[in-house]
Amino acid sequence: MALSGQVWKYGDNVDTDAIIPARYLNMSTAEELARHCMEDIDTSFAGAVQPGDIIVGGENFGCGSSREHAPLAIKGAGVSCVIAESFARIFYRNAINIGLPILVCPEAVAGAQQGDALTVDLEAGTITNARTGEIYHTSPFPPFIMGIIQAGGLVPYTRERLQEQ
């Protein structure tokens, strides 16, 4: 599964309040949340992000509260994946649960600049930067996590497994 998109780059400790401010937690759909994604740290993001774009963050991306709204807002905005130096554990799990691929790759973070075009091969665990030609390596997802991502999240994945039985 290959993903390609433009980089939206952010720093360390981007918390769930920065991803989707608490004043919007009364909204429940991905589309509603997406209109306010990242607005407190990047007012241009929600209006300019394109389907397939990629968020690149520093250390501890998704820290803060355990709200599921944060990865949902990112996915609803059309972001194809998030690459960071590290993730808060609950954010990592919430992202996988909704089928949002997230990858740990400090080298890709260091090499990427705002606006770069990246291609991510989830099965091979590679990230290619079109500007530099660099290829970065990360751990590919195990087959069961890849299945969750390809199904669009844990709920659709579980439904598929139950239908197979």
C-alpha positions in Angstrom: 0.0 0.0 0.0 1.7 3.2 -1.2 0.7 6.7 -0.1 1.9 10.0 -1.5 1.4 13.5 -0.4 2.7 16.9 0.5 4.3 17.4 4.0 2.8 19.5 6.7 5.5 19.8 9.2 5.2 20.4 13.0 7.4 20.3 16.0 7.6 18.3 19.2 4.8 17.7 21.7 1.9 18.5 19.4 -0.9 17.6 21.8 -4.5 16.5 21.1 -5.7 20.0 22.0 -3.6 21.5 19.2 -4.8 18.8 16.8 -8.5 19.5 17.6 -9.2 22.2 20.2 -11.5 21.2 23.0 -14.1 23.8 22.0 -15.0 21.5 19.0 -15.4 18.3 21.0 -19.2 18.7 20.7 -18.8 17.7 17.0 -18.7 14.0 16.2 -18.2 13.5 12.5 -14.8 13.4 10.9 -15.9 16.0 8.4 -16.9 18.5 11.1 -13.8 18.0 13.1 -11.6 18.3 9.9 -12.7 21.9 9.4 -10.9 22.8 12.7 -8.0 20.4 12.6 -4.7 22.1 13.7 -6.3 25.5 13.7 -4.7 26.7 16.9 -1.1 26.0 15.6 -1.7 26.4 11.9 -4.6 28.5 10.7 -3.9 27.6 7.0 -4.0 23.8 7.5 -7.8 23.0 7.4 -8.4 25.2 4.3 -5.3 24.0 2.3 -4.7 20.4 3.2 -5.2 18.1 0.2 -6.4 14.4 0.2 -3.3 12.3 0.7 -1.1 14.9 2.4 1.2 13.8 5.2 1.7 15.3 8.6 5.3 15.1 9.9 5.8 15.8 13.6 8.6 15.7 16.1 8.7 13.8 19.4 5.6 12.8 21.4 3.1 13.6 18.7 -0.5 13.3 20.0 0.3 13.7 23.6 -2.2 15.1 26.1 -5.7 13.7 26.6 -6.8 10.4 25.2 -9.5 11.9 23.0 -10.3 9.9 19.9 -11.3 13.1 18.1 -7.7 14.0 17.3 -6.8 11.2 14.9 -10.4 11.3 13.5 -9.9 15.0 12.7 -6.6 14.3 10.9 -8.1 11.4 8.9 -11.2 13.5 8.2 -9.0 16.2 6.7 -7.7 13.7 4.2 -4.3 13.1 5.6 -3.0 9.8 4.5 -0.5 9.2 7.3 1.4 10.8 10.1 5.2 10.3 10.5 6.9 11.4 13.7 9.9 10.9 15.8 7.7 9.3 18.5 4.0 9.1 19.4 2.0 9.2 22.6 0.9 5.6 23.2 -2.9 6.3 23.4 -2.8 8.5 20.2 -0.9 5.7 18.4 -3.6 3.1 19.3 -6.5 5.5 18.6 -5.0 6.2 15.1 -4.6 2.5 14.3 -8.2 1.8 15.6 -9.6 4.2 13.0 -7.2 3.0 10.2 -4.9 6.1 10.1 -1.3 4.8 9.4 1.3 6.4 11.7 5.0 5.7 11.4 8.0 6.3 13.6 11.0 7.5 11.6 13.2 10.2 13.1 15.4 10.2 9.9 12.5 11.0 7.7 11.3 13.8 10.1 14.8 15.3 10.1 15.0 15.2 6.2 11.5 16.5 5.5 10.6 20.1 5.0 7.2 21.8 4.8 5.9 21.2 1.3 8.1 18.3 0.4 6.5 15.4 -1.5 6.8 12.0 0.2 5.9 8.5 -0.9 5.3 6.0 1.8 5.2 2.3 1.2 3.5 0.8 4.3 4.3 -2.8 3.4 8.0 -2.2 2.7 8.4 0.3 5.5 10.0 2.9 3.2 9.5 6.7 3.0 10.9 8.4 -0.1 11.4 12.2 -0.3 11.0 13.4 -3.9 13.0 16.6 -3.2 16.1 14.9 -1.9 15.8 11.4 -3.4 16.5 10.0 0.1 14.8 6.8 1.1 14.2 6.3 4.8 13.4 3.0 6.5 10.9 2.3 9.2 9.4 -0.9 10.6 6.5 -2.1 8.3 3.3 -2.9 10.0 2.6 -6.5 11.0 0.0 -8.2 8.8 -2.8 -7.9 11.3 -2.3 -4.1 11.7 -2.0 -3.7 8.0 -5.3 -5.5 7.8 -6.9 -3.0 10.2 -5.5 -0.1 8.1 -6.6 -1.5 4.8 -10.1 -2.2 6.2 -10.4 1.4 7.3 -10.2 0.7 11.1 -10.8 -1.8 13.8 -14.6 -1.9 13.5 -14.7 -2.6 9.8 -11.8 -5.1 10.2 -13.7 -6.9 12.9 -16.9 -6.9 10.8 -15.0 -8.4 7.9 -13.5 -11.2 10.1 -17.0 -12.0 11.5 -18.5 -12.2 8.0 -15.7 -14.6 7.0 -16.7 -17.0 9.8 
